[in-house]
Amino acid sequence: MRHLIVTGGGGYIGGRVVRRALAQGWAVTALSRSRRGVPVGARHVVWGLGEGLPADVGDAQGAAVIHLAHDWGVRAEANAAGTQALLAGCRAAGVGRFVFVSSQSARADAANIYGRVKWGIEQILDRDGEVSARVGLVYGGPVQAMFGLLCKLTGMTPVLPMIDPWRKVQPIHIDEVAEGLLRLAERGGRGWVGLAAAEGVAFGTFLKVLAREFHGRGLMVLPVPVRFALLACDVSARIPFFPTVDRERVLGLAGTRAMACGAHLAALGLEVAPIEVGLRREVGSRRAILAEGRGLLRYVLGAAPGVDLLRRYVRAVGGGGAVARPWGALRVMEAFAGPVLAGRLDLALALAEASPEGERALMAGSRFGRLARLSLGLVVDGVMLPVRVAAAWWRRG
Amino acid sequence: MGEGVIIVGSGPAGVSAAWPLLQAGVAVTMLDADPGGALPAAPEGTMAGLRGNASRWQVQFGADLAGVAGRGALSPKLGMPLARAVLAGFEAGNRIGVDGFVSLGSLAAGGLSHIWGGAAAVYDAADLAGFPFGEAVLAPSYAAVMGRIGVSQVSGFSPPVGRVWAAAGRRPATDGFELEPARNAVLRADRDGRGGCVQCNLCLFGCHRGSIYHSDQELPALLAMPGFSYRRGARVVRVGVDAGRPVVALSGGEVVRGQRVLLACGTLATTGLVMRALGLARLRLLSNPVAAMAFVVPGLVGAGLPERGFSLGQLAFRLGIGGGVRAAGMLFAADGLPLSTFAGQMPVSRPVALRLARALAPALVLANCYLPGGFSDNAVVLEADGVRLVGRTTAAARAGLREAAQRLRRALAGLGAFAIPGSLTLAAPGADAHAAGTLPMGGDGPGGTDLTGAVSGLPGVHVVDGAALPALPARHYTLTIMANADRIARLLAVA
């Protein structure tokens, strides 16, 4: 059985790699400080960055190592020294392939410490079978790490200040990262390999897609200067319950440069989907579409939709993600609806009518009562008429 | 294959041509493009019962929910799962491209007759003005076809249509506006394994009792006739002449020979086959410019929906629009339609639109109105790989439909049904599903055919479907296509 050793096997990416490796039939040993986050089925060995390859790691001869562990807390050089110690141990034990998980920001002159440290470590991998994977902006999976932070930020406010929203980032889904790392672990390599979307997408667009798919809402991204953002980081650290934005992350983003990795992906046979597609695999995305369906159906029906009706809505939307966050005021929002939201409302209307609860809602009361309710609705619509006219004019203009 | 006659297509024209030949002892091979796979089953019960039913969505949208997005803009029935299945694959299967034309055709056994409105109109002398023969020639064929398929006049109306009809009985007909109960190919009583109509109002989803005629129903009886053979899945891709005899090539490469070949695969598909065979660059294509409109009978607004109903045409009207032009159409009730088909067109918010649609549904009279084919300006153009249908709505058609709508509005207002402002919708060319006239009988231009639909340049090949009609009056034309196919087959049976 192929043996895979994963450091940081309980982390955001590590956990995902371990689970995928197990599913692909690897025997997996996860090295980390605690068992927490390590998927069931993997062997766990207590290990901390700075230690060599532990003696009880099992048969290391010919094994593959994916090195993810990174210590954010200690002085930067400790990461390099720790990796050096691990690498020495691996070489001595006759490990076949060593995959170091680096970053798109890895550069000798990177703006953030992280990028410089990752670059430094890349330099000590100089033998065949030792390869660095420069990973782009990872999204998907557990709402943790950078992805978790961005999810929180985009869900918090309709206007998000952000440094340099035009800068291109190269997103990649966490499962695509995991698959890429496993392919490298199997084949080895030398130098560095980029794991990210070959085509960049503006960071502001990335955030907007995240807001739409995850929270079903529009997002306005307000460009701010880096200096101001760094100040905001310091402030955010002092506000209780507000997610802390690390200076390092801001600098990492601000220093991102385009990475040519199309050839790398092709060589690995790895397909990296556009972020819209990748996000739709996510639980959060499904939750958003359920919320949208519940809101729109309730709006057209005037009553809560049942589970079956809601399920049909999600099925009928098909591969599409959420487009609306139905927090009331749909009567106003409807007037301003673009073709996408209008299509969803039509869908909700057609499905609602063709359901038992729809029939009940439409049949409720006496003829007089129904007509009275209808008249009231028409009066409200009449009051809303100027808004509708303005909205139509605005859409056309 | 032997010396018999090959009929391409199992739609109303093909089946109507088969009977006289078989009765005269001529062997017939019917080639049917039907790709296999059953059409969606027609729902049982009634529309009233379906309304609150938990499985209604499946009937309305299909198990795959594909019908939710709908094609309803043209006609409510085209968005239904049955229509989608009937129409599927037609353009690709016949190498038809479109440009401003809605191509409606079918590869399914029975063809478009699965989703026709059932309207069975008999052309009068004025309607036959452009034809190379008169009423008397077609009369026996009309009688034979009507006897086979069963035609009845509507007697029980939905409440709003019934009020219009009752009011019409009390008033003298006004300037050129004629109204009469529609004649439909619908059985009133059980016959030949088909059930009589019980007014279940599920017409648009497929008639589970078989009361509404479709030509597929005749296949068992045809199969019982000596000399009849039927091949399903035989899609004809080419027609030609070999050693003086007509031949057809199937999609699998097989070549089938016969004494004669009768093309009955529907105007659009037939036209494509003949154009490719003769290399005809461009042919005129007739269609009936059509508009739809909604009227309301105020006293019925907000009433309960009736337990029984009938979703096909209930009253037929004709009206003159000046210049000797006659427009015609049908009045329908809306109590069998999904509300979403018209709620989407109301200029109010959707929750209100849904309730308004429900309040209006029992009070609505829907009308369609056709102009003669002379108002259309369409063409079939030969291309490297197949044909392209090019459609254009003429200014005359637009003006004619507006004029007709205006007169209809006035006439129905006098009968207690008032037009809903803004409800007039002009459909795109082709949406009428009355494509015709590309290979006209008696025509002397390219593509012209003789009295038996024989194509000059293709000895032994006859056109027996809508393509052979030399003119397209503002009437429903299916019954006439069937009668003409019957007439041609009678001539060929003794030739």
Interface residues (C-beta under 8 A of the other chain):
Chain A: Y299 V300 L301 G302 D308 R312 R315 A316 R331 E334 A335 G343 L345 D346 L347 A348 L349 A350 L351 A352 E353 A354 S355 P356 E359 R360 L362 M363 R367 F368 R370 L371 R373 L374 G377 L378 V380 D381 M384 R388
Chain B: R51 G52 N53 A54 R56 W57 Q60 F61 L65 V68 A69 G70 V301 G302 A303 G304 P338 L339 S340 A343 G344 P347 V348 S349 R350 P351 V352 A353 L354 R355 L356 R358 A359
